[in-house]
C-alpha cells in the first residue's frame, strides 16, 4: 500500500508542475530564510500555492486533464526505467573510480555488467603488473 502511494507521488508532482514552477518565482514566506525552507529537494511549498495548483488543475477541461495525466504517466514510466537502469552517473562513476584503484577487475566487471574481454585484460594486467591494471580500469570506466 505504501509503495503504491510513493509511486503516485511523482505523478501528483508532475500534474502540479506548471503551478509549482510559478510558485518558484514567488517570494518566500515572512520569517523564513532559505536554510529553513530548504527540504530534501529544494524550497518547500506553502498551502496557498498547493491550493492554487489544485484549483488550476480542477479548472482545466476534461480533455486537458486527460492529456496531463497521460503525459505524467509517460514521464513517470521513463523515470522508473532510468532509475532501474541506474543512470545516476555521478555517484556511480565516483564509486567505480575508487573501486578501480582498490580492485580494478571488480570495477571493470561492475561497469560492463558482464565478464567480457575488457574484464579479462584488466584481470591479467592486475595480476602481472598492478599499476597497468589500475590504469586500464580507469580508462575503461572513464572512457566509455
TANORQUI-V290329 format. One line per field, one symbol per residue. phi: phi as a letter, one per 20 degrees, with the letter a starting at -180 (. if undefined). burial: b if it has 24 or more other ideal C-beta (glycine too) atoms within 12 Angstrom, else e. Layout:
BEGIN
phi->???
burial->???
END
This chain:
BEGIN
phi->.ffffffegffffffeggffffffefffffnddfffefdfdpfeeeffffffffffffeffffffffffffffffffffffffffmeffffffffffffffecgfffffffelaecffffffffffffcffffffffffffeer
burial->eeeeeeeeeebeebbbeebbeebeeeeeeeeeeeeeeeeeeebebeeebeeebeeebeeeeeeeeeebeeebeeebeeeeeeeeeeeeeeeeeeebbebbeeebbbbbbbbeeeeeebbebbbebbeeeeeebbebbbebbeee
END
